[in-house]
Structure formats: C-alpha cells, structure tokens
Amino acid sequence: MGNVSNSAPRSFGSYLLGTFIRPGRTFEALLADDRGLRLGLAAIGLNALLYTLVYVFLWHGGGAPSSFTPWLAVPKEVYYFYNRFWLAPSMLAGWVLAAGVAHLLSKLIGGRGSFEDTLAVFGFGLLAASLAALLHDLPDSSLGAIGLLDLRWYEMALNSPTIWRAILLTLYAIYGILMLFLLIRGVKDAQRIKTAPAILIGFVAFALYQGMFLLFNR
C-alpha cells in the first residue's frame, strides 16, 4: 500500500478525525501507511458494529419498518430480528463493491492506485459519513431498547411533519453529502486521477454502496 511513512505511526482515531477536518492530507498519509488496508477494514468493521447495535436495539425495543416496505420477503414484525445478522455482511459487500467498481473505472482512465488503496480510503470515508446518521439512529434505538421511547410511535413521528423528522432529514442529508464528498476525494487521491472523472466515479460508488445498504436494511 504505497510507501511506508518514516514518521511515527498514526492512530486509528487520528485518521478518523483527520477524515473530517483534513481529508486530503489524511488520505495521503493513509495511502503511505503499510497498515492502510487493515485500518480501512477496521473502519468499515466499526461502522458495521455500530449499525448492528442499532438493529439489536430496534428489535429489543419492538420496532418495525414503517415508511419503507422491506424489499426482502421478510414480515415487518420480525424484520429487525434478521436485520441484526445481515447488516454487517451487506455493509462489507457494499464497501467491496463500491471500491471494486471505482477501482476498475479508474483504471480505464489511467488510475495508478491499487484496489487496496481504494478500500482503505473508502473505509474511513464511509465510517465518517455514517457517524452523522448514527447521531440519530443509535441514541433513539437505544432509548427504545430500554423502554424510554416507544419505537412504533417514533416511527410514525418520523413520517409526519414533526421536529423529529426535521432532525432526521438534516442528519441524513449531512450523511449523504459527506459520503459523496469523501468517496469522490478518496478515489481521486487513491487512484491519482483528475477531479472531473473522480466526481463521476464517486457518484457511481455512492450509488452502489447505498443501493446495497438499502436493499438489505430498513
């Protein structure tokens, strides 16, 4: 994965914080770190763990999908029971699919990075973006799990013109914008391509990851 840096190894937390505040420099350092792929895997793994907890809490709190009918042939009443088990595999599959297609498309226009490079930066990009959505999803689902929030009522509130829906939409908008930006920046840095094709490839990667996520998770 690139050239090994001569400086002291950066911590996982440093890379995650840097993805928010200085993504360009952070991705450059990550690509020069021989632990890059392992760190990227740890990032997507942490993302999967946090969202698995969301669905554990939703199931324990008696929640069920309301506004979006599941695409899989699973009854709504038990959807979150099964969702706990396929969340992590679907997230990992989306990560690999998005990075793989981005890598192949980049090669068509002279991309010079490796598949592992793209996986590494995408891992941190996806985690950083998902933290915005988790600011809503994790606290609310955990409150439901301990009985302080009626998740069925809350689902209806999220589908009505309430302050709760406004908060949800704001955080999800931040999630989508940040993810798109970080995937574009990530493929640009990892593959060393120009901005215009990176934007197009970033959009494709975003659509693939999000499509995979939505196919399995509600």
DRENPA-3360 file (N, C-alpha, C; in nm, 2 decimals, always signed):
BEGIN
1 = MGNVSNSA = +0.08/-0.12/+0.00/+0.00/+0.00/+0.00/+0.09/+0.12/+0.00 ~ +0.13/+0.17/-0.11/+0.21/+0.29/-0.12/+0.34/+0.27/-0.05 ~ +0.40/+0.39/-0.01/+0.53/+0.39/+0.05/+0.51/+0.40/+0.20 ~ +0.60/+0.32/+0.27/+0.59/+0.33/+0.42/+0.64/+0.46/+0.47 ~ +0.56/+0.53/+0.56/+0.60/+0.65/+0.61/+0.71/+0.64/+0.71 ~ +0.80/+0.74/+0.72/+0.91/+0.73/+0.81/+0.87/+0.79/+0.95 ~ +0.76/+0.86/+0.95/+0.71/+0.92/+1.08/+0.65/+0.81/+1.17 ~ +0.62/+0.85/+1.29/+0.56/+0.76/+1.39/+0.42/+0.72/+1.34;
9 = PRSFGSYL = +0.38/+0.60/+1.35/+0.25/+0.55/+1.30/+0.14/+0.63/+1.36 ~ +0.04/+0.67/+1.28/-0.07/+0.74/+1.33/-0.18/+0.65/+1.38 ~ -0.25/+0.69/+1.48/-0.35/+0.60/+1.54/-0.48/+0.60/+1.45 ~ -0.56/+0.50/+1.48/-0.69/+0.49/+1.41/-0.78/+0.62/+1.43 ~ -0.78/+0.66/+1.56/-0.86/+0.78/+1.59/-0.81/+0.90/+1.52 ~ -0.68/+0.91/+1.50/-0.62/+1.03/+1.43/-0.66/+1.03/+1.28 ~ -0.67/+0.91/+1.22/-0.71/+0.90/+1.08/-0.86/+0.93/+1.07 ~ -0.94/+0.89/+1.17/-1.08/+0.92/+1.16/-1.11/+1.07/+1.18;
17 = LGTFIRPG = -1.05/+1.13/+1.28/-1.06/+1.27/+1.30/-1.01/+1.35/+1.17 ~ -0.90/+1.31/+1.12/-0.85/+1.37/+1.00/-0.94/+1.36/+0.88 ~ -1.01/+1.25/+0.87/-1.11/+1.24/+0.76/-1.21/+1.35/+0.76 ~ -1.25/+1.39/+0.88/-1.34/+1.50/+0.89/-1.28/+1.64/+0.86 ~ -1.16/+1.66/+0.92/-1.11/+1.80/+0.91/-1.01/+1.83/+0.80 ~ -0.93/+1.72/+0.76/-0.83/+1.74/+0.66/-0.83/+1.61/+0.57 ~ -0.93/+1.58/+0.50/-0.94/+1.45/+0.43/-0.83/+1.43/+0.33 ~ -0.79/+1.54/+0.26/-0.68/+1.52/+0.16/-0.55/+1.48/+0.23;
25 = RTFEALLA = -0.50/+1.55/+0.33/-0.38/+1.51/+0.40/-0.39/+1.38/+0.47 ~ -0.51/+1.35/+0.52/-0.53/+1.23/+0.59/-0.53/+1.11/+0.50 ~ -0.59/+1.12/+0.38/-0.59/+1.01/+0.28/-0.45/+0.99/+0.23 ~ -0.38/+1.10/+0.21/-0.24/+1.09/+0.16/-0.15/+1.01/+0.26 ~ -0.17/+1.04/+0.39/-0.10/+0.97/+0.50/-0.14/+0.82/+0.50 ~ -0.27/+0.80/+0.49/-0.32/+0.66/+0.49/-0.27/+0.58/+0.38 ~ -0.26/+0.64/+0.26/-0.21/+0.56/+0.15/-0.06/+0.53/+0.16 ~ +0.01/+0.61/+0.24/+0.15/+0.58/+0.26/+0.18/+0.49/+0.38;
33 = DDRGLRLG = +0.07/+0.45/+0.45/+0.08/+0.37/+0.57/+0.07/+0.22/+0.53 ~ +0.16/+0.14/+0.56/+0.15/+0.00/+0.52/+0.04/-0.08/+0.60 ~ -0.02/-0.01/+0.70/-0.14/-0.07/+0.76/-0.27/-0.02/+0.70 ~ -0.26/+0.05/+0.59/-0.38/+0.11/+0.53/-0.50/+0.03/+0.52 ~ -0.48/-0.09/+0.45/-0.59/-0.18/+0.43/-0.65/-0.23/+0.56 ~ -0.56/-0.27/+0.66/-0.61/-0.31/+0.79/-0.69/-0.20/+0.86 ~ -0.64/-0.08/+0.85/-0.71/+0.03/+0.91/-0.85/+0.06/+0.84 ~ -0.85/+0.05/+0.71/-0.97/+0.06/+0.64/-1.07/-0.04/+0.67;
41 = LAAIGLNA = -1.02/-0.17/+0.69/-1.11/-0.28/+0.73/-1.16/-0.25/+0.87 ~ -1.08/-0.20/+0.96/-1.12/-0.17/+1.10/-1.23/-0.06/+1.09 ~ -1.21/+0.04/+1.00/-1.31/+0.14/+0.99/-1.45/+0.09/+0.95 ~ -1.45/+0.01/+0.85/-1.58/-0.04/+0.80/-1.64/-0.14/+0.90 ~ -1.54/-0.21/+0.97/-1.59/-0.30/+1.07/-1.65/-0.23/+1.19 ~ -1.60/-0.12/+1.23/-1.66/-0.04/+1.34/-1.79/+0.01/+1.29 ~ -1.80/+0.06/+1.17/-1.93/+0.11/+1.11/-2.03/+0.00/+1.12 ~ -2.00/-0.13/+1.08/-2.09/-0.24/+1.08/-2.13/-0.27/+1.23;
49 = LLYTLVYV = -2.03/-0.27/+1.32/-2.07/-0.30/+1.46/-2.17/-0.20/+1.52 ~ -2.14/-0.07/+1.49/-2.23/+0.03/+1.54/-2.37/+0.02/+1.49 ~ -2.38/-0.01/+1.36/-2.52/-0.02/+1.30/-2.58/-0.15/+1.34 ~ -2.50/-0.26/+1.36/-2.56/-0.38/+1.42/-2.63/-0.35/+1.55 ~ -2.56/-0.27/+1.63/-2.62/-0.24/+1.76/-2.75/-0.16/+1.74 ~ -2.76/-0.08/+1.64/-2.89/-0.01/+1.61/-3.00/-0.11/+1.59 ~ -2.97/-0.21/+1.51/-3.08/-0.31/+1.48/-3.10/-0.40/+1.60 ~ -3.00/-0.43/+1.68/-3.03/-0.51/+1.80/-3.12/-0.43/+1.89;
57 = FLWHGGGA = -3.10/-0.30/+1.91/-3.18/-0.21/+1.99/-3.32/-0.20/+1.93 ~ -3.33/-0.19/+1.80/-3.46/-0.18/+1.74/-3.54/-0.30/+1.76 ~ -3.48/-0.42/+1.75/-3.55/-0.54/+1.77/-3.59/-0.56/+1.92 ~ -3.50/-0.53/+2.01/-3.53/-0.54/+2.15/-3.64/-0.44/+2.19 ~ -3.64/-0.33/+2.13/-3.74/-0.23/+2.17/-3.88/-0.24/+2.10 ~ -3.89/-0.35/+2.02/-4.02/-0.37/+1.95/-4.04/-0.29/+1.83 ~ -3.94/-0.24/+1.76/-3.96/-0.16/+1.64/-3.99/-0.24/+1.52 ~ -4.03/-0.17/+1.42/-4.06/-0.24/+1.29/-4.06/-0.14/+1.18;
65 = PSSFTPWL = -4.01/-0.17/+1.06/-4.01/-0.08/+0.95/-4.16/-0.03/+0.92 ~ -4.17/+0.10/+0.89/-4.30/+0.16/+0.87/-4.31/+0.23/+0.73 ~ -4.22/+0.33/+0.71/-4.24/+0.41/+0.59/-4.18/+0.34/+0.46 ~ -4.09/+0.25/+0.48/-4.03/+0.18/+0.37/-4.06/+0.03/+0.38 ~ -4.13/-0.03/+0.29/-4.16/-0.17/+0.29/-4.04/-0.25/+0.25 ~ -4.00/-0.34/+0.33/-3.87/-0.42/+0.30/-3.88/-0.48/+0.17 ~ -3.77/-0.48/+0.10/-3.76/-0.54/-0.04/-3.75/-0.70/-0.02 ~ -3.69/-0.74/+0.09/-3.68/-0.88/+0.11/-3.81/-0.94/+0.16;
73 = AVPKEVYY = -3.84/-1.07/+0.13/-3.96/-1.13/+0.17/-3.96/-1.17/+0.31 ~ -3.95/-1.07/+0.40/-3.95/-1.10/+0.55/-4.06/-1.01/+0.61 ~ -4.15/-1.07/+0.69/-4.25/-0.99/+0.76/-4.19/-0.87/+0.84 ~ -4.26/-0.75/+0.83/-4.21/-0.64/+0.90/-4.19/-0.66/+1.05 ~ -4.28/-0.74/+1.11/-4.28/-0.77/+1.26/-4.15/-0.83/+1.30 ~ -4.08/-0.91/+1.22/-3.96/-0.98/+1.25/-3.84/-0.93/+1.17 ~ -3.86/-0.82/+1.10/-3.75/-0.78/+1.00/-3.63/-0.75/+1.08 ~ -3.64/-0.67/+1.19/-3.52/-0.63/+1.26/-3.45/-0.75/+1.33;
81 = FYNRFWLA = -3.53/-0.85/+1.36/-3.46/-0.97/+1.42/-3.36/-1.03/+1.32 ~ -3.39/-1.04/+1.20/-3.30/-1.09/+1.10/-3.20/-0.98/+1.05 ~ -3.24/-0.86/+1.06/-3.16/-0.75/+1.01/-3.03/-0.74/+1.09 ~ -3.03/-0.79/+1.22/-2.91/-0.79/+1.30/-2.80/-0.87/+1.25 ~ -2.84/-0.98/+1.17/-2.74/-1.07/+1.12/-2.69/-1.04/+0.98 ~ -2.77/-0.98/+0.90/-2.72/-0.95/+0.76/-2.67/-0.80/+0.75 ~ -2.68/-0.72/+0.85/-2.63/-0.58/+0.84/-2.49/-0.58/+0.81 ~ -2.40/-0.65/+0.89/-2.26/-0.64/+0.87/-2.22/-0.70/+0.73;
89 = PSMLAGWV = -2.27/-0.82/+0.69/-2.23/-0.87/+0.56/-2.27/-0.78/+0.44 ~ -2.39/-0.72/+0.46/-2.43/-0.63/+0.35/-2.35/-0.50/+0.34 ~ -2.31/-0.45/+0.46/-2.22/-0.33/+0.46/-2.08/-0.36/+0.40 ~ -2.03/-0.48/+0.44/-1.90/-0.52/+0.39/-1.91/-0.54/+0.24 ~ -2.02/-0.60/+0.19/-2.03/-0.63/+0.05/-2.04/-0.49/-0.03 ~ -2.12/-0.40/+0.03/-2.13/-0.27/-0.04/-1.99/-0.20/-0.04 ~ -1.91/-0.21/+0.06/-1.78/-0.15/+0.06/-1.69/-0.21/-0.05 ~ -1.69/-0.34/-0.06/-1.61/-0.40/-0.16/-1.66/-0.37/-0.30;
97 = LAAGVAHL = -1.79/-0.38/-0.32/-1.85/-0.35/-0.45/-1.82/-0.21/-0.49 ~ -1.84/-0.11/-0.41/-1.82/+0.03/-0.44/-1.67/+0.05/-0.47 ~ -1.58/+0.00/-0.39/-1.44/+0.02/-0.41/-1.39/-0.05/-0.54 ~ -1.44/-0.17/-0.56/-1.40/-0.25/-0.68/-1.44/-0.19/-0.81 ~ -1.57/-0.14/-0.81/-1.61/-0.07/-0.94/-1.53/+0.06/-0.96 ~ -1.52/+0.14/-0.85/-1.44/+0.26/-0.86/-1.30/+0.23/-0.91 ~ -1.24/+0.13/-0.86/-1.10/+0.09/-0.90/-1.10/+0.06/-1.05 ~ -1.19/-0.02/-1.09/-1.19/-0.07/-1.23/-1.22/+0.05/-1.33;
105 = LSKLIGGR = -1.31/+0.14/-1.29/-1.34/+0.26/-1.37/-1.22/+0.35/-1.38 ~ -1.15/+0.36/-1.26/-1.03/+0.45/-1.26/-0.93/+0.39/-1.35 ~ -0.91/+0.26/-1.36/-0.81/+0.20/-1.44/-0.83/+0.23/-1.59 ~ -0.96/+0.25/-1.63/-0.99/+0.28/-1.77/-0.94/+0.42/-1.81 ~ -0.92/+0.51/-1.71/-0.88/+0.64/-1.74/-0.74/+0.67/-1.69 ~ -0.66/+0.56/-1.66/-0.52/+0.58/-1.62/-0.50/+0.58/-1.47 ~ -0.59/+0.54/-1.39/-0.57/+0.53/-1.25/-0.45/+0.45/-1.21 ~ -0.38/+0.50/-1.11/-0.25/+0.44/-1.08/-0.25/+0.38/-0.94;
113 = GSFEDTLA = -0.36/+0.38/-0.87/-0.36/+0.32/-0.73/-0.41/+0.18/-0.74 ~ -0.40/+0.11/-0.62/-0.43/-0.03/-0.61/-0.58/-0.04/-0.56 ~ -0.63/-0.16/-0.57/-0.76/-0.18/-0.51/-0.76/-0.17/-0.36 ~ -0.65/-0.21/-0.30/-0.64/-0.19/-0.16/-0.64/-0.05/-0.11 ~ -0.57/+0.04/-0.20/-0.57/+0.18/-0.17/-0.72/+0.24/-0.16 ~ -0.80/+0.20/-0.26/-0.93/+0.24/-0.27/-1.02/+0.19/-0.15 ~ -1.00/+0.07/-0.11/-1.07/+0.01/+0.00/-1.03/+0.09/+0.13 ~ -0.91/+0.12/+0.15/-0.86/+0.19/+0.27/-0.93/+0.32/+0.28;
121 = VFGFGLLA = -0.93/+0.41/+0.18/-0.98/+0.54/+0.19/-1.14/+0.53/+0.20 ~ -1.20/+0.44/+0.13/-1.34/+0.43/+0.13/-1.39/+0.38/+0.27 ~ -1.31/+0.30/+0.33/-1.35/+0.25/+0.47/-1.36/+0.37/+0.56 ~ -1.27/+0.46/+0.56/-1.28/+0.58/+0.65/-1.38/+0.67/+0.60 ~ -1.40/+0.69/+0.47/-1.50/+0.78/+0.42/-1.64/+0.73/+0.46 ~ -1.66/+0.61/+0.45/-1.80/+0.55/+0.48/-1.82/+0.56/+0.63 ~ -1.72/+0.53/+0.71/-1.74/+0.55/+0.86/-1.77/+0.69/+0.90 ~ -1.69/+0.78/+0.85/-1.70/+0.92/+0.89/-1.84/+0.97/+0.85;
129 = ASLAALLH = -1.89/+0.94/+0.73/-2.02/+0.99/+0.69/-2.13/+0.92/+0.77 ~ -2.12/+0.79/+0.80/-2.22/+0.72/+0.88/-2.24/+0.77/+1.02 ~ -2.13/+0.83/+1.07/-2.14/+0.88/+1.21/-2.25/+0.99/+1.22 ~ -2.27/+1.07/+1.11/-2.37/+1.17/+1.11/-2.51/+1.11/+1.13 ~ -2.54/+1.00/+1.05/-2.66/+0.93/+1.07/-2.68/+0.86/+1.20 ~ -2.57/+0.81/+1.25/-2.57/+0.74/+1.38/-2.60/+0.83/+1.50 ~ -2.57/+0.96/+1.48/-2.61/+1.06/+1.58/-2.76/+1.05/+1.61 ~ -2.84/+1.02/+1.51/-2.98/+1.00/+1.53/-3.01/+0.85/+1.56;
137 = DLPDSSLG = -2.96/+0.76/+1.48/-3.01/+0.62/+1.49/-2.97/+0.55/+1.61 ~ -2.85/+0.57/+1.66/-2.80/+0.49/+1.78/-2.87/+0.54/+1.91 ~ -2.87/+0.67/+1.94/-2.94/+0.71/+2.06/-3.08/+0.68/+2.07 ~ -3.16/+0.70/+1.96/-3.30/+0.68/+1.96/-3.33/+0.53/+1.97 ~ -3.26/+0.44/+1.90/-3.28/+0.30/+1.91/-3.25/+0.25/+2.05 ~ -3.14/+0.30/+2.11/-3.10/+0.26/+2.24/-3.21/+0.30/+2.35 ~ -3.26/+0.42/+2.33/-3.37/+0.46/+2.42/-3.49/+0.37/+2.41 ~ -3.52/+0.33/+2.28/-3.63/+0.24/+2.27/-3.60/+0.10/+2.33;
145 = AIGLLDLR = -3.48/+0.06/+2.33/-3.44/-0.07/+2.38/-3.46/-0.08/+2.53 ~ -3.44/+0.04/+2.60/-3.45/+0.04/+2.75/-3.59/+0.09/+2.79 ~ -3.68/+0.11/+2.69/-3.82/+0.14/+2.73/-3.85/+0.29/+2.75 ~ -3.75/+0.38/+2.72/-3.78/+0.52/+2.74/-3.84/+0.59/+2.61 ~ -3.85/+0.51/+2.50/-3.90/+0.57/+2.38/-3.99/+0.46/+2.31 ~ -4.11/+0.49/+2.28/-4.20/+0.40/+2.21/-4.16/+0.40/+2.06 ~ -4.09/+0.30/+2.01/-4.04/+0.30/+1.88/-4.15/+0.30/+1.77 ~ -4.26/+0.24/+1.80/-4.37/+0.24/+1.70/-4.42/+0.38/+1.69;
153 = WYEMALNS = -4.44/+0.45/+1.80/-4.49/+0.59/+1.79/-4.38/+0.67/+1.72 ~ -4.26/+0.65/+1.75/-4.15/+0.73/+1.70/-4.14/+0.71/+1.55 ~ -4.16/+0.59/+1.50/-4.16/+0.57/+1.36/-4.27/+0.65/+1.29 ~ -4.39/+0.66/+1.35/-4.49/+0.74/+1.29/-4.46/+0.89/+1.30 ~ -4.39/+0.93/+1.40/-4.35/+1.07/+1.42/-4.25/+1.11/+1.31 ~ -4.16/+1.02/+1.27/-4.06/+1.04/+1.17/-4.13/+1.06/+1.03 ~ -4.25/+1.01/+1.02/-4.32/+1.02/+0.89/-4.42/+1.13/+0.89 ~ -4.42/+1.21/+0.99/-4.51/+1.33/+1.00/-4.43/+1.46/+1.01;
161 = PTIWRAIL = -4.49/+1.57/+0.98/-4.41/+1.70/+0.99/-4.38/+1.74/+1.13 ~ -4.29/+1.67/+1.19/-4.25/+1.70/+1.33/-4.11/+1.74/+1.33 ~ -4.07/+1.79/+1.45/-3.93/+1.83/+1.47/-3.84/+1.71/+1.46 ~ -3.89/+1.59/+1.50/-3.81/+1.47/+1.49/-3.77/+1.44/+1.35 ~ -3.87/+1.45/+1.26/-3.84/+1.43/+1.12/-3.74/+1.53/+1.06 ~ -3.75/+1.66/+1.11/-3.66/+1.76/+1.06/-3.52/+1.73/+1.10 ~ -3.50/+1.68/+1.23/-3.37/+1.64/+1.27/-3.32/+1.52/+1.19 ~ -3.40/+1.42/+1.17/-3.36/+1.31/+1.10/-3.32/+1.34/+0.96;
169 = LTLYAIYG = -3.40/+1.42/+0.89/-3.36/+1.46/+0.75/-3.24/+1.54/+0.74 ~ -3.22/+1.63/+0.84/-3.09/+1.71/+0.84/-2.97/+1.62/+0.86 ~ -2.97/+1.53/+0.95/-2.86/+1.44/+0.98/-2.84/+1.35/+0.86 ~ -2.95/+1.30/+0.80/-2.93/+1.21/+0.68/-2.88/+1.29/+0.56 ~ -2.91/+1.41/+0.55/-2.86/+1.50/+0.44/-2.71/+1.52/+0.46 ~ -2.67/+1.54/+0.58/-2.53/+1.55/+0.61/-2.45/+1.42/+0.58 ~ -2.51/+1.31/+0.62/-2.46/+1.18/+0.59/-2.44/+1.16/+0.43 ~ -2.54/+1.19/+0.36/-2.53/+1.17/+0.21/-2.43/+1.26/+0.15;
177 = ILMLFLLI = -2.43/+1.39/+0.18/-2.34/+1.49/+0.12/-2.19/+1.45/+0.16 ~ -2.17/+1.42/+0.29/-2.04/+1.39/+0.34/-1.99/+1.26/+0.27 ~ -2.07/+1.16/+0.26/-2.03/+1.04/+0.20/-1.99/+1.06/+0.05 ~ -2.07/+1.13/-0.02/-2.04/+1.16/-0.16/-1.91/+1.23/-0.17 ~ -1.89/+1.33/-0.09/-1.77/+1.41/-0.10/-1.65/+1.33/-0.07 ~ -1.66/+1.24/+0.04/-1.54/+1.16/+0.08/-1.51/+1.05/-0.02 ~ -1.61/+0.99/-0.08/-1.59/+0.89/-0.19/-1.52/+0.96/-0.31 ~ -1.56/+1.08/-0.35/-1.50/+1.15/-0.46/-1.36/+1.18/-0.42;
185 = RGVKDAQR = -1.34/+1.24/-0.31/-1.20/+1.27/-0.26/-1.11/+1.14/-0.25 ~ -1.17/+1.04/-0.20/-1.10/+0.92/-0.18/-1.05/+0.85/-0.31 ~ -1.14/+0.84/-0.41/-1.10/+0.78/-0.53/-1.00/+0.87/-0.61 ~ -1.02/+1.00/-0.59/-0.92/+1.09/-0.66/-0.78/+1.08/-0.60 ~ -0.77/+1.07/-0.47/-0.64/+1.05/-0.40/-0.58/+0.91/-0.42 ~ -0.67/+0.81/-0.41/-0.62/+0.67/-0.41/-0.57/+0.64/-0.55 ~ -0.65/+0.68/-0.65/-0.61/+0.65/-0.79/-0.54/+0.76/-0.87 ~ -0.52/+0.87/-0.80/-0.44/+0.98/-0.86/-0.50/+1.02/-1.00;
193 = IKTAPAIL = -0.63/+1.05/-1.00/-0.70/+1.09/-1.12/-0.75/+1.23/-1.10 ~ -0.79/+1.29/-1.21/-0.84/+1.43/-1.21/-0.97/+1.44/-1.14 ~ -1.01/+1.57/-1.11/-1.13/+1.59/-1.03/-1.26/+1.55/-1.11 ~ -1.27/+1.58/-1.23/-1.39/+1.56/-1.31/-1.43/+1.41/-1.31 ~ -1.33/+1.32/-1.36/-1.37/+1.18/-1.35/-1.39/+1.13/-1.21 ~ -1.32/+1.18/-1.12/-1.34/+1.14/-0.98/-1.48/+1.17/-0.93 ~ -1.53/+1.28/-0.97/-1.67/+1.31/-0.94/-1.77/+1.21/-0.99 ~ -1.75/+1.17/-1.12/-1.84/+1.07/-1.18/-1.82/+0.94/-1.12;
201 = IGFVAFAL = -1.70/+0.89/-1.09/-1.68/+0.76/-1.03/-1.73/+0.76/-0.88 ~ -1.71/+0.88/-0.82/-1.76/+0.89/-0.68/-1.91/+0.87/-0.67 ~ -1.98/+0.93/-0.77/-2.13/+0.92/-0.77/-2.17/+0.77/-0.79 ~ -2.09/+0.70/-0.88/-2.12/+0.56/-0.91/-2.10/+0.48/-0.78 ~ -1.99/+0.50/-0.71/-1.95/+0.43/-0.59/-2.06/+0.46/-0.48 ~ -2.10/+0.58/-0.47/-2.20/+0.62/-0.37/-2.33/+0.54/-0.40 ~ -2.38/+0.54/-0.53/-2.50/+0.47/-0.57/-2.49/+0.32/-0.54 ~ -2.38/+0.26/-0.56/-2.36/+0.12/-0.54/-2.36/+0.08/-0.39;
209 = YQGMFLLF = -2.29/+0.16/-0.31/-2.29/+0.13/-0.17/-2.42/+0.15/-0.11 ~ -2.49/+0.27/-0.14/-2.61/+0.30/-0.08/-2.72/+0.20/-0.13 ~ -2.71/+0.16/-0.26/-2.81/+0.07/-0.31/-2.80/-0.07/-0.24 ~ -2.68/-0.11/-0.21/-2.66/-0.24/-0.14/-2.71/-0.23/+0.00 ~ -2.68/-0.11/+0.06/-2.73/-0.10/+0.20/-2.88/-0.10/+0.21 ~ -2.94/-0.02/+0.12/-3.09/-0.01/+0.12/-3.16/-0.14/+0.08 ~ -3.09/-0.22/+0.00/-3.15/-0.35/-0.04/-3.18/-0.44/+0.08 ~ -3.09/-0.44/+0.18/-3.10/-0.53/+0.29/-3.15/-0.46/+0.42;
217 = NR = -3.13/-0.33/+0.43/-3.16/-0.27/+0.56/-3.26/-0.16/+0.56 ~ -3.36/-0.17/+0.65/-3.47/-0.08/+0.66/-3.47/-0.02/+0.80;
% end
